[in-house]
Amino acid sequence: MIPSYAEPVMNDTGFVIQNYVTGICCSPTTMAFEGNDILILSKTSGEVHLFRNGVLQNTPVLQENVTSIGEQGMLGITTVGTKIYLYFTESSKMGGHPLGKRVYSYDWDGEHLIHKTLIKDLSKTQTYHNGGAMVTDKNGSVYLVVGDAGSFGKLQNHPTGEPDDTSVIFRLVPPGPYYAIGIRNSFGLAIDPVTGKLWDTENGPDFGDEINIVPPGFNSGWDVIMGPANKTQLAHLPGYPGYTYHDPQFTWQRTVAPTGIAFSSTQGFGKYKDSVFVGDCNNGNVYRFQLNQNRDGFVFNSPQLANKEVNSGDSMSEIVFATGFGCISDVVTGPDGMLYVTSLSDGTIYRIVPQDDPVGIEATITSPPIIYIIFAAIIVAIIAVYVIRRKKSNKKINL
């Protein structure tokens, strides 16, 4: 059952949570900024919604036919300038038999998504493990992660079973060979804005949820390995030519179902300017991880987390930044440097901002240009002076 809570709660009282976009229909999965606008995907309706000037617009900017049973539906979005990429399980009619998992590009004209163009057609679909996270790197390359979709072949580290475009990260634009293999399922991709490295979250079966750095030619180990590998597991890994296994940067031994992942902005997010944030669906938590100096792992104060794992009985108090968001489906750092959290179960996008200036931060996205504010203030001042002079004039006449 998807968790849902009345109100999210910050564990750090130096920040507050705003209900930024509410009343989003049909299970919002993910979001992307296009300038100051936000494009929001709804899993079950196949719609793309627009949030503009503080208002969720009534009419969607796009609606596609999708099948949404299980982990299917409208699943992924990323942008390159005004080019928008969407990933979804397409059907001939709403709720019909899936035709496949497909990636399309569109042009954003400021009001609609137009010029639909097929980028990738993935015939292997299933009601589970379709992944869906997309991301664009600093060079404009576009990446997509997909899960195993029930396959057990060479891409899942079995000795047989020909590659079928499952359990992989694609570099879609420009197209290339599999960027990574051996991935069970994932709902989170992010690019470190400092190093440019790709990171992901990965979902284990009932153990071994992961956070990974994903270099080119990465083998995540599924279905032989989840979590850090031991010698026996490594010995049973048949491998795949050109791909190398690496241990995760962090592991939950008891599954939390990690989803969205985001880096704090280079301008800083309060005192957490060198942090990684991860959401989960099982507990409604937003986790915060402190990057090490090389930005290739995490540092902890708690000795229980020093081995980069949460084991049974270990406290997570050091890394739980906020909680109570229901099933988190996405975590994004916005152009204002603030943290946006999409709740699939609440139909809400929350925004986390520093306690000391939540009103000022609100103005960075929703307020009109400053020149208009100054002009309005001048007009108000002129009117005030005029009224005061009239009152004085009236008093003199009455006397």
HELIX and SHEET records of a PDB file:
HELIX    1   1 LYS A  154  GLN A  156  5                                   3    
HELIX    2   2 LYS A  231  ALA A  235  1                                   5    
HELIX    3   3 PRO A  303  LEU A  305  5                                   3    
HELIX    4   4 PRO A  358  THR A  366  1                                   9    
HELIX    5   5 ILE A  370  ASN A  398  1                                  29    
SHEET    1   A 5 VAL A   9  MET A  10  0                                        
SHEET    2   A 5 VAL A 320  THR A 323 -1                                        
SHEET    3   A 5 VAL A 286  LEU A 291 -1                                        
SHEET    4   A 5 SER A 275  ASP A 280 -1                                        
SHEET    5   A 5 PRO A 258  PHE A 263 -1                                        
SHEET    1   B 4 VAL A   9  MET A  10  0                                        
SHEET    2   B 4 VAL A 320  THR A 323 -1                                        
SHEET    3   B 4 VAL A 286  LEU A 291 -1                                        
SHEET    4   B 4 PHE A 298  VAL A 299 -1                                        
SHEET    1   C 4 PHE A  15  VAL A  21  0                                        
SHEET    2   C 4 THR A 348  PRO A 354 -1                                        
SHEET    3   C 4 LEU A 339  SER A 343 -1                                        
SHEET    4   C 4 ILE A 328  THR A 333 -1                                        
SHEET    1   D 4 PRO A  28  GLU A  34  0                                        
SHEET    2   D 4 ASP A  37  SER A  42 -1                                        
SHEET    3   D 4 GLU A  47  ARG A  52 -1                                        
SHEET    4   D 4 VAL A  55  LEU A  56 -1                                        
SHEET    1   E 4 PRO A  28  GLU A  34  0                                        
SHEET    2   E 4 ASP A  37  SER A  42 -1                                        
SHEET    3   E 4 GLU A  47  ARG A  52 -1                                        
SHEET    4   E 4 LEU A  62  GLN A  63 -1                                        
SHEET    1   F 4 MET A  74  VAL A  80  0                                        
SHEET    2   F 4 LYS A  83  SER A  91 -1                                        
SHEET    3   F 4 PRO A  98  TRP A 108 -1                                        
SHEET    4   F 4 LEU A 113  LEU A 122 -1                                        
SHEET    1   G 3 MET A 134  THR A 136  0                                        
SHEET    2   G 3 VAL A 142  VAL A 146 -1                                        
SHEET    3   G 3 VAL A 168  VAL A 173 -1                                        
SHEET    1   H 3 ALA A 180  ILE A 181  0                                        
SHEET    2   H 3 PHE A 218  ASN A 219  1                                        
SHEET    3   H 3 THR A 244  TYR A 245  1                                        
SHEET    1   I 5 GLY A 188  ILE A 191  0                                        
SHEET    2   I 5 LEU A 198  GLU A 202 -1                                        
SHEET    3   I 5 ASP A 209  ILE A 213 -1                                        
SHEET    4   I 5 PHE A 250  TRP A 252 -1                                        
SHEET    5   I 5 GLU A 309  VAL A 310  1                                        
END                                                                             
